[in-house]
Amino acid sequence: MARLTPALALARLADTSSPFLSLLRERGVEVEVYRPLGEDLQTPHERDELYVIIAGHGMFVNGDQRHPFEAGEVLFVPRGVEHRFEAFSDDFSTWVIFFD
């Protein structure tokens, strides 16, 4: 899929039982859509990543920092750093962009 929109990505995700779906892998970059329900159970990753918040709001824990987030924000997480979304709204969803 070379063209990605939130509506298309979330529709494809709805057809799975997973909170995330990989949509594009190209030249060391991977794009996923992520929509946890109730709790974010992710663990640290082996690659750097960007989150681009599609919808919703809540709190973001990134290492020893904790701050609010909202739709439209871009959040960076270095590889290996513990992170998670907390107290997020029911409509929360985000792009996840992994890169080397």
Legacy VTK file of the C-alpha trace (Angstrom):
# vtk DataFile Version 3.0
C-alpha trace
ASCII
DATASET POLYDATA
POINTS 100 float
0.000 0.000 0.000
1.809 3.153 -1.169
-0.993 5.554 -0.231
-1.955 5.673 3.425
-4.805 7.579 5.047
-6.073 7.246 8.602
-9.457 5.995 7.378
-7.946 3.256 5.196
-5.439 2.213 7.843
-8.014 2.028 10.643
-10.438 0.089 8.414
-7.730 -2.497 7.713
-6.829 -2.641 11.400
-10.484 -3.260 12.308
-10.320 -6.501 10.295
-7.675 -7.878 12.702
-7.634 -8.811 16.367
-4.397 -6.903 16.946
-3.943 -3.320 18.206
-1.385 -2.645 15.437
-0.926 -3.402 11.760
2.151 -2.981 9.566
1.169 -1.208 6.357
4.410 -0.303 4.591
8.038 -1.468 4.659
10.503 0.237 2.390
14.233 1.076 2.600
14.616 0.700 6.355
11.319 2.395 7.211
8.199 0.655 8.493
4.819 2.353 8.926
2.183 0.898 11.228
-1.143 2.045 12.554
-1.643 1.504 16.297
-4.869 1.659 18.272
-4.694 0.034 21.710
-7.954 -0.508 23.550
-7.936 0.288 27.252
-4.236 -0.294 27.941
-0.963 0.100 26.060
1.084 -3.068 26.651
4.003 -2.390 24.310
7.617 -2.956 25.299
10.785 -1.139 24.115
11.696 -1.587 20.446
15.028 -2.238 18.725
14.630 0.685 16.323
14.007 4.415 16.694
10.405 5.408 16.186
8.112 8.338 15.587
4.482 8.491 16.612
2.217 10.830 14.658
-1.014 11.061 16.622
-4.023 10.568 14.346
-6.778 11.119 16.915
-7.355 11.338 20.642
-5.431 12.573 23.634
-3.899 11.281 26.854
-0.545 10.999 28.594
2.685 9.733 27.046
5.490 8.151 29.062
8.881 8.296 27.327
11.691 7.069 29.555
11.594 9.209 32.695
9.387 11.884 31.095
5.580 11.993 31.184
3.521 14.587 29.329
0.109 15.106 27.703
-0.385 14.462 23.993
-3.093 15.330 21.471
-3.990 14.757 17.822
-1.449 16.126 15.366
1.590 15.777 17.626
4.791 14.014 16.607
6.587 12.078 19.369
10.092 10.585 19.099
11.277 7.510 21.026
14.892 6.327 20.784
15.462 2.592 20.400
15.436 0.652 23.652
13.603 3.289 25.701
10.571 2.194 27.713
7.474 4.104 26.633
3.681 3.855 26.627
0.450 5.759 26.259
-1.665 6.172 29.392
-5.133 7.518 30.211
-5.864 7.855 26.502
-9.263 8.664 25.018
-11.429 5.988 23.391
-10.747 7.410 19.913
-6.940 7.298 20.307
-4.983 6.086 17.280
-1.514 6.842 15.934
0.854 6.212 13.073
4.036 4.452 14.171
7.088 4.977 11.970
10.090 2.747 12.713
13.459 3.550 11.166
17.116 2.606 11.465
LINES 1 101
100 0 1 2 3 4 5 6 7 8 9 10 11 12 13 14 15 16 17 18 19 20 21 22 23 24 25 26 27 28 29 30 31 32 33 34 35 36 37 38 39 40 41 42 43 44 45 46 47 48 49 50 51 52 53 54 55 56 57 58 59 60 61 62 63 64 65 66 67 68 69 70 71 72 73 74 75 76 77 78 79 80 81 82 83 84 85 86 87 88 89 90 91 92 93 94 95 96 97 98 99
